[in-house]
Amino acid sequence: MQPIDISEIKNIADYELERERWRPQILALKDRRRIRLGDHLTFLFENRETVRYQIQEMMRIERIVKPADIAHEVKTYNELVPAPGELSASLFIEYTTPEERAVKLRELLGLDRHIWLEVSAAGRTPALFDNRQIATDRLSSVQYIKFRMSPAQIRHWREGASLIADHPCYQAVRFLTPAELADLAADFV
């Protein structure tokens, strides 16, 4: 999947005109690509459209208009666009209260070694976490991860896949639906 080019980003005024039509489409896309693993982990699988939307929304919210600042946003968010043979996700670690979140984000240290994507006929691949978001005393509640898929995993993808967490403090398995498998398969090109 090609990264976002700065030429694809609209200025704030033009984006405001497009936003009313485009936003419901992107929210529906995100709903299809949002996968819950257990009670507290949610994966939002990113693609070019979700990333471009995020850039546009950041520009809108932060009132970013300088070309250098826009280029910085594009460069930063392009890290979320999956490369060929990859899946990319924002992982949200969700707990209700700040107190519970503070405790759980410490308990879940090491989670970066305990998240997997398993393709039923082709084995597991580990989640590759962005190390900039992992401290020595706690996790950030939002993580950016990638799954690099083997050619065999890509070939067997539509036969079935599951997300797995096997951390001592958090264990869950979630089988992907046929619709989820089909939607995410487009990311491998």
C-alpha positions in Angstrom: 0.0 0.0 0.0 1.4 3.4 -1.0 2.0 6.0 1.7 -0.1 9.2 1.6 1.4 11.9 -0.5 1.1 15.5 0.7 -0.7 16.3 -2.6 -3.6 14.1 -1.4 -4.2 16.3 1.6 -6.7 19.1 1.3 -6.4 22.5 2.9 -8.8 23.0 5.8 -11.4 25.0 3.8 -11.6 22.4 1.1 -11.7 19.6 3.6 -14.6 21.3 5.5 -16.6 21.1 2.2 -15.8 17.5 1.7 -16.0 16.4 5.3 -19.8 16.1 5.6 -19.9 13.6 2.7 -16.7 11.8 3.5 -16.9 11.4 7.3 -19.8 8.9 7.4 -18.0 6.7 4.8 -14.8 6.6 6.8 -16.6 6.0 10.1 -18.3 3.0 8.5 -15.0 1.8 7.2 -13.4 2.1 10.7 -16.4 0.2 12.2 -15.7 -2.7 9.8 -12.0 -2.6 10.7 -12.4 -2.3 14.5 -11.9 -5.7 16.2 -12.2 -6.3 19.9 -10.0 -8.9 21.6 -11.4 -9.7 25.0 -12.9 -6.9 27.2 -10.1 -4.4 27.0 -8.2 -4.5 23.7 -9.5 -3.0 20.5 -7.6 -3.1 17.2 -8.4 -0.5 14.6 -6.8 -1.8 11.4 -5.5 1.2 9.5 -5.3 1.7 5.7 -4.7 4.6 3.4 -8.2 6.0 3.8 -8.2 5.8 7.7 -4.8 7.4 7.8 -5.7 10.2 5.3 -8.8 10.9 7.4 -6.8 11.1 10.6 -4.4 13.6 9.0 -7.2 15.7 7.8 -8.9 15.6 11.2 -5.7 16.6 13.0 -5.2 19.5 10.6 -8.8 20.6 11.2 -8.7 20.2 15.0 -5.2 21.7 15.5 -5.8 24.3 12.7 -2.6 23.2 10.9 -2.0 25.3 7.8 1.8 25.7 7.4 3.2 23.5 4.7 6.1 22.3 6.9 3.6 21.3 9.7 1.4 19.5 7.2 4.4 17.6 5.9 5.3 16.6 9.4 1.8 15.2 10.0 1.9 13.3 6.8 5.3 11.8 7.6 4.2 10.9 11.2 0.9 9.3 10.2 2.4 7.5 7.2 4.0 5.1 9.7 0.5 3.7 10.1 0.0 2.8 6.4 0.7 -0.9 6.0 3.5 -1.9 3.6 2.9 -4.7 1.1 2.4 -7.9 3.1 1.6 -6.1 6.3 -1.4 -5.3 8.5 -1.2 -2.2 10.6 -3.3 -1.3 13.6 -3.9 1.2 16.3 -4.3 -0.8 19.5 -6.4 0.8 22.2 -6.0 -0.6 25.7 -9.3 0.4 27.3 -10.2 0.6 31.0 -13.0 2.7 32.4 -11.5 4.7 35.3 -8.1 6.4 35.5 -7.3 4.4 38.6 -8.0 1.1 37.0 -6.1 2.2 33.8 -3.0 3.2 35.9 -2.9 -0.3 37.5 -3.6 -2.3 34.4 -1.1 -0.4 32.2 1.6 -1.4 34.7 0.3 -5.0 34.9 0.4 -5.3 31.1 4.1 -4.5 30.7 5.5 -7.0 28.3 2.3 -7.1 26.2 4.4 -6.3 23.2 5.7 -9.9 23.4 2.2 -11.5 23.8 0.0 -10.3 20.9 -0.2 -12.6 17.8 -2.1 -12.9 14.6 -2.5 -16.6 13.6 -3.5 -17.8 10.2 -5.1 -21.2 10.7 -3.1 -23.0 8.0 0.1 -21.0 8.1 1.1 -20.2 11.7 1.5 -17.2 13.9 3.1 -13.8 13.4 3.9 -11.5 16.4 2.7 -8.0 16.7 5.5 -5.5 16.2 5.0 -2.7 18.6 6.4 0.9 18.2 9.0 0.9 21.0 8.7 4.6 21.4 5.4 4.0 23.2 6.6 1.5 25.8 8.1 2.9 29.0 9.8 0.8 31.6 7.1 1.4 34.2 3.8 1.3 32.1 2.3 1.0 28.7 0.7 3.8 26.8 -3.0 3.2 26.4 -2.7 3.6 22.6 -0.1 1.4 20.7 0.8 1.3 17.1 1.5 -2.1 15.8 2.2 -4.0 12.6 1.9 -7.7 11.6 4.3 -8.7 8.9 2.7 -11.6 7.1 4.5 -14.4 5.3 3.6 -15.4 1.7 2.0 -18.6 3.1 -0.1 -16.6 5.6 -1.3 -14.3 2.9 -2.2 -17.3 0.6 -4.2 -19.0 3.4 -5.6 -15.8 4.9 -9.2 -16.3 3.8 -9.3 -19.8 5.3 -9.3 -18.2 8.8 -7.3 -16.1 11.2 -7.4 -15.1 14.8 -6.0 -12.5 17.1 -4.4 -13.9 20.3 -3.3 -12.3 23.5 -1.3 -14.7 25.8 0.0 -12.3 28.4 -0.1 -13.7 32.0 -2.5 -10.9 33.0 -4.6 -10.8 29.8 -5.6 -13.8 27.7 -8.1 -13.8 24.9 -8.7 -15.2 21.4 -10.8 -13.7 18.7 -11.5 -15.4 15.4 -12.0 -13.0 12.5 -15.3 -13.2 10.6 -15.3 -13.8 6.9 -16.3 -10.2 6.3 -13.3 -9.0 8.4 -11.0 -11.4 6.6 -12.2 -10.0 3.2 -11.9 -6.4 4.2 -8.3 -6.8 5.6 -7.1 -8.9 2.7 -7.1 -5.7 0.6 -4.2 -4.4 2.8 -1.7 -7.1 1.5 -1.3 -5.4 -1.9 
